[in-house]
Amino acid sequence: MPNFSPGKLIIPPGAPHLFEEPGGREAANRESALCLSRIDRQGDKPVKIKSVNARSVHVPIAPEKQHSSDFGRAHSFAATIVRIDTECGLTGWGESKSQVGGVAQNRALTALINEEMAPFLVGEDPRDITRLWESLYNGSRAHHALREGRVFPVLGRRGITISAISGIDCALWDILGKSLGVPVWRLLGGRKAQRMPAYASGGWAGAERIGEELLSYVEAGGFGAVKMRVGIMDGEPRRSAARVAAARKALGAERKLMCDAHGTWSVAEAKRFCRLVEEYDLAWFEEPVTADDKRGYAEVRASTSIPIAAGESEFTRHDFRDLALLSAADIFQPDLAICGGITEAMRISALASAFNLRLAPHLWAGAPAFAAGLHVAAASPAGFILEYSLGANPLLHELAEESFPVEGGEIEIPERPGLGVTPREEFLARYSLP
């Protein structure tokens, strides 16, 4: 968990500043140059994947840093961390997850990557990202899909199959960026700005303390926007509304306030909540109902002027297409460890832009998925804000050598090659499940 100081979010000891990590950018550039020289010597020979290894990482959270929500007590934070090594010496990193936060150990997901997908990938050129994505998605019928220009997906076209592809895909983009000595956002068309606004994500306290909790976020990183949790954890919409009222009173009128129900209300409850908080000028209402009820989303959206955000529980562009066609959301929130990775997130971004919607990736994740979402948001014409976890999140704040400091409510879009994150091997060794 970060230490707090006014106006700036300080990352814990051992996680250096964005541009002050020992040899960080220089080391990465040297690695890229070395691989490029090896690629040049190979002429037209393709670069090849040497190995793929996924590890289930499960990090306990100290009792004093835990919070409670509709998911229960946050005792840990977990993810599957994917490492892909090439024969020329480059390493790419990605992240997959089967559930949010620490409510899953991801063992089945990790086995899927190691036992089914890794054998296919070894020997392939990691730069052929689209072909590899389509091959993993379409399985034994991939040759039909690649020839015909349409999908022929395997049975597992959602769920952990797509989560597995997500981590692999992000690692492949990491390798591509490193091989060229450029950040991923450069490969996606360039960043729109050197910095992007961020919002502080947390907010579990009761009505008597929610204002104090959210103001501590503002003080920590100078955030101009904060998000709080609502929903079934409060029992009834009126109790959530009372917490929102207290939050708005403490924050004042200028700072943006978002609410996230984690999909826990019925359509009727979500509509009731919207009526109760209409006067508090919410920036968005996130996951009002279950992701399985897209028509319910549309009904809630039609009943209120509050923007509706959705997508952290959705897989592939096809799910987001349905949200768009049903006029069910104003803001798309793909999770890069779930939706299909960077490749699919850019397709989702194109959908958002085509429907004049906005993109705010779900970044309650570890460093690899956070970085992937940051690169997508920076390059997407629909991207406008970044989520920054203020709950205990060791996979964001402690896993990687690099950090993503928040200053004045903004995050600098890094110029490090690839995703710009280097997971610590000692951290992975300590917290990987056997």
C-alpha positions as CSV (number, residue, x, y, z in Angstrom):
1,M,0.0,0.0,0.0
2,P,1.4,3.4,-0.9
3,N,2.6,5.9,1.7
4,F,0.7,9.2,1.5
5,S,2.0,12.7,1.3
6,P,0.0,15.8,0.2
7,G,-0.4,16.1,-3.6
8,K,1.8,13.2,-4.6
9,L,1.4,9.5,-4.3
10,I,4.6,7.9,-3.0
11,I,5.3,4.3,-4.0
12,P,6.7,2.1,-1.2
13,P,10.5,1.7,-0.7
14,G,12.1,-0.6,-3.3
15,A,9.7,0.6,-6.1
16,P,11.6,3.4,-7.8
17,H,10.2,6.5,-9.4
18,L,9.1,6.4,-13.0
19,F,12.3,7.8,-14.5
20,E,14.6,7.0,-11.7
21,E,14.7,3.2,-11.6
22,P,18.4,2.1,-11.7
23,G,19.3,1.6,-15.3
24,G,15.5,1.2,-16.1
25,R,15.2,2.8,-19.6
26,E,18.8,2.4,-20.4
27,A,18.8,-1.3,-19.6
28,A,15.6,-1.8,-21.6
29,N,17.1,0.0,-24.5
30,R,20.2,-2.1,-24.3
31,E,18.1,-5.2,-24.3
32,S,16.2,-4.1,-27.3
33,A,19.4,-3.1,-29.2
34,L,20.9,-6.5,-28.4
35,C,17.8,-8.3,-29.7
36,L,17.6,-6.1,-32.8
37,S,21.2,-6.9,-33.7
38,R,20.4,-10.6,-33.4
39,I,17.3,-10.1,-35.5
40,D,19.4,-8.2,-38.2
41,R,21.9,-11.1,-38.3
42,Q,19.1,-13.5,-39.0
43,G,18.0,-11.7,-42.1
44,D,14.5,-12.9,-43.1
45,K,14.4,-15.6,-40.4
46,P,11.5,-15.1,-38.0
47,V,12.1,-14.4,-34.4
48,K,10.9,-17.4,-32.4
49,I,9.2,-17.9,-29.0
50,K,11.5,-20.1,-26.8
51,S,9.2,-20.6,-23.8
52,V,5.9,-19.6,-22.3
53,N,5.4,-19.8,-18.5
54,A,2.4,-18.8,-16.4
55,R,2.5,-18.6,-12.7
56,S,-0.4,-18.2,-10.2
57,V,0.6,-15.4,-7.9
58,H,-1.3,-15.0,-4.6
59,V,-0.2,-12.2,-2.2
60,P,-1.7,-12.0,1.3
61,I,-2.8,-8.5,2.5
62,A,-2.0,-7.4,6.0
63,P,-5.2,-7.2,8.2
64,E,-4.9,-3.5,8.8
65,K,-4.9,-2.9,5.0
66,Q,-7.9,-5.1,4.2
67,H,-11.3,-3.8,3.2
68,S,-14.7,-5.5,2.9
69,S,-17.2,-5.3,0.0
70,D,-19.8,-7.5,-1.6
71,F,-16.9,-9.8,-2.6
72,G,-16.2,-10.3,1.1
73,R,-13.0,-9.5,3.1
74,A,-10.0,-8.7,0.8
75,H,-7.5,-11.1,2.4
76,S,-5.2,-11.3,-0.7
77,F,-4.6,-10.1,-4.2
78,A,-4.1,-12.7,-7.0
79,A,-3.4,-13.0,-10.7
80,T,-1.7,-15.2,-13.3
81,I,1.5,-13.6,-14.5
82,V,2.6,-14.7,-18.0
83,R,6.2,-14.7,-19.1
84,I,7.2,-15.3,-22.8
85,D,10.9,-15.6,-23.7
86,T,12.3,-15.4,-27.2
87,E,15.3,-17.2,-28.6
88,C,17.0,-13.8,-29.1
89,G,16.8,-13.0,-25.4
90,L,13.7,-10.7,-25.1
91,T,11.1,-11.3,-22.5
92,G,7.5,-10.2,-22.6
93,W,5.2,-10.0,-19.6
94,G,1.4,-10.2,-19.4
95,E,-1.4,-10.8,-16.8
96,S,-4.5,-12.9,-16.8
97,K,-7.2,-13.4,-14.2
98,S,-10.3,-15.5,-13.7
99,Q,-11.9,-13.3,-11.1
100,V,-11.3,-9.8,-9.7
101,G,-8.8,-9.1,-6.9
102,G,-8.1,-12.0,-4.6
103,V,-11.2,-14.1,-4.8
104,A,-9.6,-16.8,-7.1
105,Q,-6.3,-18.7,-7.1
106,N,-6.4,-18.9,-11.0
107,R,-5.1,-22.5,-11.0
108,A,-7.2,-23.6,-13.9
109,L,-6.4,-20.5,-15.9
110,T,-2.6,-21.0,-15.3
111,A,-2.9,-24.7,-16.3
112,L,-4.7,-23.7,-19.5
113,I,-1.9,-21.4,-20.5
114,N,0.9,-23.8,-19.6
115,E,-0.5,-27.1,-20.8
116,E,-2.7,-26.1,-23.8
117,M,-1.6,-22.8,-25.2
118,A,2.2,-22.8,-24.5
119,P,3.0,-25.8,-26.7
120,F,1.3,-24.1,-29.7
121,L,3.1,-20.9,-29.2
122,V,6.7,-22.2,-28.8
123,G,8.5,-21.8,-32.1
124,E,6.1,-19.1,-33.4
125,D,7.1,-15.6,-34.3
126,P,5.9,-13.4,-31.4
127,R,5.5,-10.4,-33.7
128,D,2.6,-12.1,-35.6
129,I,0.2,-11.0,-32.9
130,T,-3.0,-10.9,-34.9
131,R,-2.4,-14.3,-36.4
132,L,-1.6,-15.8,-33.0
133,W,-4.6,-14.2,-31.3
134,E,-6.9,-15.5,-34.0
135,S,-5.3,-19.0,-33.9
136,L,-5.8,-19.2,-30.1
137,Y,-9.4,-18.0,-30.3
138,N,-10.4,-20.1,-33.3
139,G,-8.5,-23.3,-32.3
140,S,-8.5,-26.1,-34.8
141,R,-10.6,-24.0,-37.2
142,A,-8.1,-21.1,-37.2
143,H,-7.2,-21.8,-40.9
144,H,-10.8,-21.2,-41.8
145,A,-10.9,-18.0,-39.9
146,L,-7.7,-16.6,-41.3
147,R,-8.7,-17.5,-44.8
148,E,-12.3,-16.4,-44.7
149,G,-11.9,-13.2,-42.6
150,R,-14.5,-14.1,-40.0
151,V,-14.5,-16.0,-36.7
152,F,-14.8,-19.7,-36.2
153,P,-14.4,-19.8,-32.4
154,V,-13.8,-22.8,-30.2
155,L,-16.4,-23.6,-27.5
156,G,-14.4,-21.6,-24.9
157,R,-15.1,-18.3,-26.6
158,R,-15.6,-16.5,-23.2
159,G,-14.3,-17.1,-19.7
160,I,-10.8,-18.3,-18.9
161,T,-10.0,-19.1,-22.5
162,I,-10.2,-15.3,-23.3
163,S,-8.5,-14.5,-20.0
164,A,-5.6,-16.8,-21.0
165,I,-5.4,-15.1,-24.4
166,S,-5.4,-11.7,-22.7
167,G,-2.2,-12.4,-20.7
168,I,-0.4,-13.9,-23.7
169,D,-1.4,-11.1,-26.0
170,C,-0.1,-8.4,-23.7
171,A,3.2,-10.3,-23.4
172,L,3.5,-10.4,-27.2
173,W,2.9,-6.7,-27.5
174,D,5.6,-6.2,-24.8
175,I,8.0,-8.2,-26.9
176,L,7.2,-6.3,-30.1
177,G,7.8,-2.9,-28.4
178,K,11.0,-4.1,-26.9
179,S,12.2,-5.5,-30.2
180,L,11.8,-2.1,-31.8
181,G,12.9,-0.1,-28.7
182,V,9.6,1.8,-28.5
183,P,6.7,1.8,-26.0
184,V,3.5,-0.1,-26.9
185,W,1.5,3.1,-27.3
186,R,3.8,4.1,-30.1
187,L,2.8,0.9,-32.0
188,L,-0.9,1.7,-31.4
189,G,-0.7,5.0,-33.2
190,G,1.0,7.2,-30.6
191,R,-0.2,8.8,-27.3
192,K,-2.6,11.7,-27.3
193,A,-0.8,13.5,-24.5
194,Q,2.2,13.0,-22.2
195,R,0.0,12.8,-19.2
196,M,-3.5,11.5,-18.5
197,P,-5.9,12.3,-15.6
198,A,-6.4,9.5,-13.1
199,Y,-9.1,8.8,-10.6
200,A,-8.7,7.3,-7.2
201,S,-10.5,4.0,-6.8
202,G,-11.7,2.8,-3.4
203,G,-14.4,4.1,-1.1
204,W,-15.8,1.4,1.2
205,A,-16.3,3.4,4.4
206,G,-19.8,4.0,5.9
207,A,-21.6,7.3,5.7
208,E,-19.9,8.6,8.8
209,R,-16.3,8.1,7.3
210,I,-16.7,8.0,3.6
211,G,-15.9,11.7,3.2
212,E,-12.8,11.4,5.2
213,E,-11.7,8.3,3.2
214,L,-12.2,10.0,-0.2
215,L,-10.5,13.2,0.9
216,S,-7.4,11.2,2.0
217,Y,-7.2,10.0,-1.7
218,V,-7.4,13.5,-2.9
219,E,-4.6,14.6,-0.6
220,A,-2.5,11.6,-1.5
221,G,-2.3,12.2,-5.3
222,G,-4.1,15.4,-6.0
223,F,-6.9,13.5,-7.6
224,G,-9.7,15.5,-9.2
225,A,-11.9,12.4,-9.3
226,V,-12.6,9.6,-6.9
227,K,-14.7,6.4,-7.0
228,M,-16.6,4.8,-4.2
229,R,-18.4,1.4,-3.9
230,V,-22.2,1.1,-3.5
231,G,-24.7,-1.7,-4.0
232,I,-25.7,-4.8,-2.1
233,M,-22.9,-4.2,0.5
234,D,-25.1,-1.4,1.8
235,G,-28.3,-3.5,1.8
236,E,-30.6,-1.0,0.2
237,P,-30.3,1.8,-2.3
238,R,-31.2,4.5,0.3
239,R,-28.2,3.5,2.4
240,S,-25.9,3.8,-0.6
241,A,-27.5,7.1,-1.4
242,A,-26.8,8.4,2.1
243,R,-23.1,7.5,1.7
244,V,-23.1,9.3,-1.7
245,A,-24.6,12.4,0.0
246,A,-22.0,12.4,2.6
247,A,-19.2,11.9,0.0
248,R,-20.5,14.8,-2.1
249,K,-20.7,17.1,0.9
250,A,-17.1,16.4,1.9
251,L,-15.7,16.6,-1.7
252,G,-17.5,19.8,-2.7
253,A,-19.0,20.5,-6.1
254,E,-15.8,20.6,-8.2
255,R,-14.4,17.1,-7.8
256,K,-15.8,14.3,-9.8
257,L,-17.5,11.4,-8.0
258,M,-18.1,8.0,-9.5
259,C,-20.1,5.0,-8.0
260,D,-19.6,1.3,-8.6
261,A,-22.2,-1.3,-7.6
262,H,-20.3,-4.3,-8.9
263,G,-23.4,-5.5,-10.8
264,T,-25.2,-6.3,-7.5
265,W,-28.5,-4.5,-7.9
266,S,-31.7,-5.5,-9.7
267,V,-32.9,-3.1,-12.4
268,A,-35.5,-1.7,-10.0
269,E,-33.0,-1.1,-7.3
270,A,-30.5,0.5,-9.7
271,K,-33.2,2.9,-11.0
272,R,-34.2,3.8,-7.5
273,F,-30.6,4.6,-6.6
274,C,-30.2,6.8,-9.6
275,R,-33.3,8.8,-8.6
276,L,-32.0,9.2,-5.0
277,V,-28.6,10.5,-6.1
278,E,-29.6,12.5,-9.2
279,E,-28.8,15.8,-7.4
280,Y,-25.2,14.8,-6.5
281,D,-23.8,15.1,-10.1
282,L,-22.2,11.6,-10.5
283,A,-19.6,11.4,-13.2
284,W,-20.8,7.8,-13.8
285,F,-22.6,4.8,-12.3
286,E,-20.6,1.7,-12.9
287,E,-22.0,-1.8,-13.2
288,P,-25.5,-1.1,-11.9
289,V,-26.8,-4.6,-12.7
290,T,-25.3,-7.9,-13.6
291,A,-23.3,-8.1,-16.9
292,D,-25.7,-11.0,-17.9
293,D,-28.6,-8.5,-18.1
294,K,-27.6,-6.1,-20.9
295,R,-31.2,-5.1,-21.5
296,G,-31.4,-4.3,-17.9
297,Y,-28.4,-2.0,-18.4
298,A,-30.2,-0.3,-21.2
299,E,-33.3,0.2,-19.1
300,V,-31.3,1.8,-16.2
301,R,-29.5,4.0,-18.7
302,A,-32.8,5.1,-20.3
303,S,-34.2,6.1,-16.9
304,T,-31.4,8.5,-15.8
305,S,-29.1,11.3,-16.9
306,I,-26.2,9.7,-15.0
307,P,-23.7,8.2,-17.4
308,I,-23.5,4.4,-17.2
309,A,-20.2,2.6,-17.2
310,A,-19.8,-1.1,-18.0
311,G,-17.4,-3.7,-19.3
312,E,-15.0,-5.0,-16.7
313,S,-16.8,-8.4,-16.7
314,E,-17.1,-8.6,-20.5
315,F,-15.1,-10.7,-23.0
316,T,-14.1,-9.7,-26.5
317,R,-15.5,-7.0,-28.8
318,H,-18.6,-9.1,-29.3
319,D,-19.9,-8.4,-25.8
320,F,-19.1,-4.7,-26.2
321,R,-20.9,-4.6,-29.5
322,D,-24.0,-5.8,-27.8
323,L,-23.7,-3.1,-25.2
324,A,-23.4,-0.5,-27.9
325,L,-26.3,-1.8,-30.0
326,L,-28.6,-1.9,-27.0
327,S,-27.6,1.7,-26.0
328,A,-26.7,0.2,-22.6
329,A,-23.6,2.2,-21.7
330,D,-21.9,5.6,-22.1
331,I,-18.4,4.4,-21.0
332,F,-16.7,1.1,-21.9
333,Q,-14.3,-0.4,-19.3
334,P,-12.5,-3.4,-20.7
335,D,-10.1,-5.2,-18.4
336,L,-6.9,-6.0,-20.2
337,A,-6.5,-9.2,-18.2
338,I,-9.9,-10.5,-19.2
339,C,-11.2,-8.9,-22.4
340,G,-8.7,-10.4,-24.8
341,G,-5.6,-8.2,-24.2
342,I,-4.3,-5.2,-26.1
343,T,-5.3,-6.6,-29.5
344,E,-9.0,-6.9,-28.5
345,A,-9.0,-3.8,-26.4
346,M,-8.1,-1.7,-29.5
347,R,-11.0,-3.3,-31.3
348,I,-13.3,-2.4,-28.4
349,S,-11.8,1.1,-28.5
350,A,-12.8,1.4,-32.2
351,L,-16.4,0.3,-31.3
352,A,-16.5,3.0,-28.6
353,S,-15.3,5.6,-30.9
354,A,-17.7,4.6,-33.7
355,F,-20.7,4.8,-31.3
356,N,-19.4,8.1,-29.8
357,L,-18.8,6.5,-26.4
358,R,-15.8,6.9,-24.1
359,L,-13.2,4.4,-22.9
360,A,-11.9,4.1,-19.3
361,P,-10.2,0.7,-18.9
362,H,-10.7,-1.3,-15.7
363,L,-7.3,-1.1,-14.1
364,W,-7.9,-2.8,-10.7
365,A,-5.1,-5.1,-11.6
366,G,-1.4,-5.9,-11.3
367,A,1.4,-3.9,-13.0
368,P,1.3,-5.8,-16.4
369,A,-2.5,-5.3,-16.9
370,F,-2.4,-1.8,-15.5
371,A,0.4,-0.9,-18.0
372,A,-1.5,-2.5,-20.9
373,G,-4.6,-0.5,-20.1
374,L,-2.6,2.7,-19.8
375,H,-1.1,2.2,-23.2
376,V,-4.5,1.5,-24.8
377,A,-6.1,4.5,-23.1
378,A,-3.3,6.7,-24.1
379,A,-3.5,5.7,-27.8
380,S,-7.3,5.4,-28.1
381,P,-9.3,8.4,-29.3
382,A,-12.0,7.4,-26.9
383,G,-9.7,7.1,-23.8
384,F,-10.0,9.9,-21.3
385,I,-9.1,8.8,-17.7
386,L,-7.2,6.1,-15.8
387,E,-8.2,4.1,-12.8
388,Y,-5.7,4.0,-9.9
389,S,-6.3,1.5,-7.1
390,L,-6.2,3.0,-3.6
391,G,-7.0,-0.4,-2.0
392,A,-4.2,-2.7,-0.9
393,N,-2.8,-3.9,-4.3
394,P,0.7,-5.4,-4.0
395,L,0.6,-6.6,-7.6
396,L,0.5,-3.0,-8.7
397,H,2.7,-1.3,-6.1
398,E,5.2,-4.0,-5.3
399,L,5.4,-6.6,-8.2
400,A,7.4,-4.5,-10.7
401,E,10.6,-2.6,-10.5
402,E,9.0,0.4,-12.1
403,S,6.2,2.5,-10.8
404,F,3.4,4.8,-12.0
405,P,3.4,7.8,-9.7
406,V,0.4,10.1,-9.6
407,E,1.2,13.8,-9.3
408,G,-1.5,16.5,-9.5
409,G,-4.1,13.8,-10.3
410,E,-2.3,12.7,-13.4
411,I,-0.1,9.9,-14.6
412,E,2.8,10.3,-17.0
413,I,2.6,8.0,-20.0
414,P,6.0,6.3,-19.9
415,E,8.5,6.1,-22.8
416,R,10.0,2.8,-21.6
417,P,10.1,0.1,-24.4
418,G,7.2,-2.4,-24.5
419,L,4.8,-2.2,-21.6
420,G,7.5,-0.7,-19.4
421,V,7.2,-3.1,-16.5
422,T,9.7,-5.6,-15.1
423,P,8.3,-8.0,-12.6
424,R,10.7,-8.8,-9.7
425,E,11.7,-12.5,-9.9
426,E,12.1,-12.6,-6.1
427,F,8.5,-11.4,-5.6
428,L,7.2,-14.0,-8.1
429,A,9.2,-16.7,-6.4
430,R,7.9,-15.8,-3.0
431,Y,4.2,-15.6,-3.9
432,S,3.7,-18.1,-6.7
433,L,1.5,-21.0,-5.8
434,P,3.2,-24.5,-6.1
